[in-house]
């Protein structure tokens, strides 16, 4: 024997915030919308009371969104009737997703508010009998109510039917059938009316031109502002909407001035109205209307015209700036880093045996892959740095660093590699300090790029002269060029060497490295230039030292 305690579980959950309230509202609608429950239990009564409380806490927009959830079940006539009697947007959502059989619709529809029946007429999946009932009730929905105190006209006595004629009820039924058959014969099978709402299923033919929505139309409304009649073209979309103040669940919101005028039963001239309903009528409108009074002086409603406002075209905005080449390069680098990072991570997992033992051969391959990935990432960083420097989007760190000390330290670091080839640098020049405005790590990287690119092109036994000096309030480093670079037409365009150099300042070759060094020097307020078989690096001196 099984017990369904889902309703008790939902009611026992605390409502501590907006998210919890929306969740419980969704659960209660799902449970109360499922037929076959014990509707007489005290638990059921608590559920209906809790649903009403949550309906006051949750805005109409949120309730409408919850009701339109594809997984929600709405098959209980009582729940559908309760939702239809509420705010406009949740009522429209309930009418759109409710699923009842024909007998249940026949029982429920006469009890629905006029507005809810108007929403229900937009559906095309209802049984034939249900549509007939809606059409039958539609004539009464379009009438304004009688003013208070008005006497109902006395019914006329029916004239006796001529002898030999069919009864009046049968003749009317036959006439209605003929009218409906005539309408069905004129209606195209594969196309809906121009203003019939469509589901977003993409079934509109490409060559089918969407008709322009009406720009103006007449209407009448009752004393509460609810539209009861409009032009035929928009009657299915507007009948049942209530003109009123803006607020939660409002579908046709008037500006405050117009609301006050309606409350005082004053004419409306060009009043602003915002409609949030079917696409053909959604948007801004202007209302021109006047109050209507019965011969006895009783106020009976409004009649007037809705029209679209006329807006002057706004001046064309200037075209949005397109991405620069540097921006596009940084976007490409971002896309490349992601897979390389993943490859490096998996290679390190195999090499370090983090998920279990691996053969030594696999570990060796993984280590080589991790090294290659690290080189690629370093190359990406260099390209990114050059793009930012050339675009002016990166500033170098400022500080104090001695150019002489950094050059001598860099040359000593290279001696271990160059000594076996008999190559190197001969540093000479000023003995005093050459303090620059760059931070020490920034200066060390810059000097390394220049000297390592030159050292990689050195021939055996080739020694380059390097002179340090102060030139026009700038610290200067002038280095002779190796023969292979001196013969190049543009050192900044040197390609990657075919053979791996002894020293390498980057994976893209000396030309790219010189461009990066030049961009760094210019960002620091200096220069890097080639002239007369010499490359000269100039950086601003730190004043006050």
Secondary structure, 3 states (H helix, E strand, C coil): CCCCCHHHHHHHCCCCCHHHHHHHHHHHHHHHCCCCCCCCCHHHHHHHHHHHHHHHHCCHHHHHHHHCCCCCCCCCHHHHHHHHCCCHHHHHHHHHHCCCCHHHHHHHHCCCCHHHHHHHCCCCCCCHHHHHHHHHHHHHHCCCCCCCCCCCCCCCCCCCCCCCCCCHHHHHHHHHHHHHHHHHHHCCCCCCCCCCCCCCCCCCCCCCCCCCCCCEEEEEECCCCEEEEECCCCHHHHCCCEEEECCCCCCEEECHHHHHHHHCCCCEEEEEEEECCCCCCCEEEEEEEEEEECCCCCEEEEEEEEECCCCCCCCCCCCCCCCCHHHHHHHHHHHHHHHHHHHHHHHHHHHHCCCCCCCHHHHHHHHHHHHHHHHHHHHHHHHHHHHHHHCCCCCCCEEEEEHHHHHHHHHHHHHHHHHHHCCEEEEEECCCCCEEEECHHHHHHHHHHHHHHHHCCCCCCCEEEEEEEECCCEEEEEEECCHHHHCCCCHHHCCCCCCCCCCCCCCCHHHHHHHHHHHHHHHCCCEEEEECCEEEEEEEECCCC
